[in-house]
Amino acid sequence: MQSRSENTIVKEMHIECRPEILFAFFIEPEKMALWLGRYILLEPRIGGALRIDFNGRDVVVGNYVDVIPCERVTLTWGWQDSDVFPPGSSTVEFRLQPQGSGTLLVLTHSGIPAAKLPTHGQGWTYYTERLKQVVCGQDPGLDTFAP
């Protein structure tokens, strides 16, 4: 499920794994690179840096705001060299809620410039599907969203 309100995208997805398994895909660079980005720098602590290079041109820069093991990761998000959507100008929260034999992932991205809402909505749908595939042991293939 995905919803949008003013400058915010909320996406919910059930993933068949325990929260502690899913949590690692938000704090370990090697695991994140399997679903999101190509070159990753993560310092998963409050104030720690985040840098996700998708293709050598498109680079997200931000900082960790909150890290609660197996429950929540919150970080700032923005694009390197962007005047419209600069580094750290929005907030992404990943909440992990036990649900049956798996986890409900609730992604909330707020503070997105209106002009960037459509592409970020499409992007989060694309990348959370890749996350689900990776966590479930499938190969998501090459990243075709940010070639």
QUIJO-V499845 format. One record per pair of residues at least 4 apart in sequence whose C-alpha atoms are under 7 Angstrom apart, sorted by the first residue. I is the first residue (numbers start at 1). J is the second residue. Records with the same first field share a line. If there is no record, write none. Layout:
I: J + J
This chain:
1: 11 + 12 + 13
2: 10 + 11 + 12
3: 9 + 10 + 11
4: 8 + 9 + 10
5: 9
7: 110 + 111 + 112 + 113 + 114 + 117
8: 108 + 109 + 110 + 111 + 112
9: 108 + 109 + 110 + 121
10: 107 + 108 + 109
11: 106 + 107 + 108
12: 104 + 105 + 106 + 107
13: 104 + 105 + 106
14: 102 + 103 + 104 + 105
15: 102 + 103 + 104 + 132
16: 101 + 102 + 103 + 136
17: 21 + 22 + 101 + 102 + 103
18: 22 + 102 + 103
19: 23 + 70 + 96 + 97 + 98 + 103
20: 24 + 70
23: 27 + 70
24: 28
25: 31 + 32
26: 32
27: 42 + 44
28: 32
29: 33 + 40 + 41 + 42
30: 34
32: 36
33: 37 + 38 + 39 + 40
34: 134
35: 127 + 130 + 131 + 134
36: 127
37: 52 + 53 + 54
38: 53 + 54 + 55
39: 52 + 53 + 54
40: 51 + 52 + 53
41: 50 + 51 + 52
42: 49 + 50 + 51
43: 48 + 49 + 50
44: 48 + 64 + 67
45: 64 + 67
46: 64 + 65 + 66 + 67
47: 63 + 64 + 65
48: 63 + 64
49: 62 + 63 + 64
50: 61 + 62 + 63 + 64
51: 59 + 60 + 61 + 62
52: 59 + 60 + 61
53: 58 + 59 + 60
54: 58 + 59 + 146
55: 146 + 147
59: 79 + 80
60: 77 + 78 + 79 + 80 + 87
61: 77 + 78 + 79 + 80 + 87 + 88
62: 75 + 76 + 77 + 78 + 87 + 88
63: 75 + 76 + 88
64: 74 + 75 + 76
65: 74 + 75 + 76
66: 73 + 74 + 75
67: 72 + 73 + 74
68: 72 + 73
70: 96
71: 95 + 96 + 97
72: 94 + 95 + 96
73: 93 + 94 + 95
74: 92 + 93 + 94
75: 91 + 92 + 93
76: 88 + 89 + 90 + 91 + 92
77: 87 + 88 + 89 + 90 + 91 + 92
78: 85 + 86 + 87 + 88 + 89 + 90
79: 85 + 86 + 87
80: 86 + 87
81: 86
82: 86
85: 89 + 113
89: 111
90: 110 + 111 + 112
91: 109 + 110 + 111
92: 108 + 109 + 110
93: 107 + 108 + 109
94: 105 + 106 + 107 + 108
95: 105 + 106 + 107
96: 103 + 104 + 105 + 106
97: 103 + 104 + 105
98: 102 + 103 + 104
99: 103 + 104
112: 116 + 117
113: 117
116: 120
117: 121
118: 122
119: 123
120: 124
121: 125
122: 126
123: 127
124: 128
125: 129
126: 130
127: 131
128: 132
129: 133
130: 134 + 140
131: 135
132: 136
133: 137 + 138 + 139 + 140
134: 138 + 139 + 140
143: 147
